[in-house]
Amino acid sequence: MTAMHLQDVLKDPPKVHGRGDALFMMDKSVLRFVEGEIGEASTTLETGAGISTILFALKHTTHISVVPYAEEPNAIRAYCLEHDIPIDRLSFEIARSEIVLPRLTLPPLDLVLLDGRHGFPTPFIDWYYTSEALRVGGLLVIDDTQLWTGYVLKRFLQSENEWRLEHDFAPRASVFRKVAEGSQSKSWTEQRYVVRKTATLGRINRIRRRARQARRLAELVRHGQFGTIARKMLGRQ
């Protein structure tokens, strides 16, 4: 096993993004949290790749990284080989996660890290296709919760009985523990967050409808169309 640790990688990180000349890294506190939760017996998956992938290699987990660009895995492998970090339990699926995940037969997972594409609806797709494979008691790490997609997923899971917020690295990331099965297969009427937001949307729509009616009434008064107003009033009775 390598003598390197996460702190050594953080001091001399590889450049794996943007054609090999950039690095987008998770918050160090999140990486350290993940480091303390995994080991050789862990089976892990992430959408995206970077320092986190090297951390999974350092901890020698059985790891799957779903990443759309082959350049990033190549840079990670080269860095690991240069620093004697084992990559024998590291595998990459090269394609967008919404293409890869539906066709994969996933093993039971101990930890899932969602840190791939953050555009709508990718984080929700990633959660949907990995949540069933995540074992009860396993951890889900959502990175970039400062973005709308990550934030909505976080708020949704906070309302689900099948998930417990384990640690909040606000505003950057959140960690949930899966405490029961079935969250991803519910009807919308069984999802409290969706029910609550739907009710809020209904109230907003009613307010907007009344505002439109008030503007229309003011317009009719301004033009002296009192007959039209009277007919509308009678029509409501």
Secondary structure by P-SEA (a helix, b strand, c coil): cccccaaaaaaccccccccccccccccaaaaaaaaaccccccccccccccaaaaaaaaaccccccccccaaaaaaaaaaaaaacccccccccccccccccccccccccccbbbccccccccaaaaaaaaccccccccbbbbbcccccaaaaaaaaaaaacccccccccccccbbbbbbcccccccccccccaaaaaaaaaaaaaaaaaaaaaaaaaaaaaaaacaaaaaaaaaaaac
